Amino acid sequence: MTGGGPGASGGLLSRHPPPLLPPPPSVAARVPWSSSTSKTCARAIRRQRTLSDPRKITRLVPDATEVAPIAEPRARSRPVEATHPTPARTHVKSRRPRGIHPLQSKHPDRTDAMAARNTRLMRCTPDDLFAVLSDGWLYPVWVVGAARMRDVDEQWPREGSRIHHSLGVWPIMIHDETEIVEWDPPRRLRLRPEAGIVGRGVIRIDARPHPAGTAVTIIEEPVSGAASVLPALLWKPMLTVRNHECLNRLAFLAEGRRAEREARELDHRTETPEPREGTASPQARRDMREAGI
């Protein structure tokens, strides 16, 4: 059917309403396309109107000829201390001050840091030790390198007295001598050996009481001759090994004397001698002072 009554046409329109037409341009311009865009546009329009009105400008800036001051930042809850800019770090190669030996002590009160040092515990009393040291004829027995004894001064162990011995292996031997610089039993003994071209040296022997006996320390350093020219890295290990054996031999003598004393079989040097005060030679005192031993 191509036609119908009003009822038929009215029923058709009610079931399928006609589509809505787009609004006219005047209405579309007033309708915002989004809420955020409308707020931004409204804010810009108010800003433009405010700047175009001179009366409203004076409200924003009291004196139009001056620039409005910049607002101070809000105060922080914790005060911030003024900091200085950190200077740029530059790589500086550390250098050892001139005149200071690598083995020199960092402590000013330690002047014997370059010397060879050995310590050994001996099961005897300090008196037994110094009784052996007071016998000059026994030095080749415990001093490594001394081949024979030639003579002992009658004043030995008085300060300034000397013992005369030989160094080396037969038939090549060098005559040398050792002078006492300080004799202070039962605490300390200072010696200054001299062996021709080999040079001079300084030796200190300290004895300290120990619950198991006596702690004995021997310190030695060359002050002239071939050994003093060499670096300490060469002569110090050799002296350390040599003096280790010297302390072992000295311990055998001192501990053997203690055994004889306790067995009441001691018949030689029953007491440590106490000689009169003497004076060492100026050269020996100068060597001791330079070495600091």
Sequence and secondary structure as in RCSB ss.txt:
>XXXX:A:sequence
MTGGGPGASGGLLSRHPPPLLPPPPSVAARVPWSSSTSKTCARAIRRQRTLSDPRKITRLVPDATEVAPIAEPRA
RSRPVEATHPTPARTHVKSRRPRGIHPLQSKHPDRTDAMAARNTRLMRCTPDDLFAVLSDGWLYPVWVVGAARMR
DVDEQWPREGSRIHHSLGVWPIMIHDETEIVEWDPPRRLRLRPEAGIVGRGVIRIDARPHPAGTAVTIIEEPVSG
AASVLPALLWKPMLTVRNHECLNRLAFLAEGRRAEREARELDHRTETPEPREGTASPQARRDMREAGI
>XXXX:A:secstr
     HHHHHHHHHHS        HHHHHHS S HHHHHHHHHHHHHHHHHH HHHHHHH SSTTS         
 SS                   TT  TTS SSTT   TTSEEEEEEESS HHHHHHHHT GGGHHHHSTTEEEEE
EE TTTTSTT EEEEEEEETTEEEEEEEEEEEEETTTEEEEEEE GGG BEEEEEEEEEETTEEEEEEEEEE SS
HHHHS HHHHHHHHHHHHHHHHHHHHHHHHHHHHHHHTT   S  S          HHHHHHHHHHT 
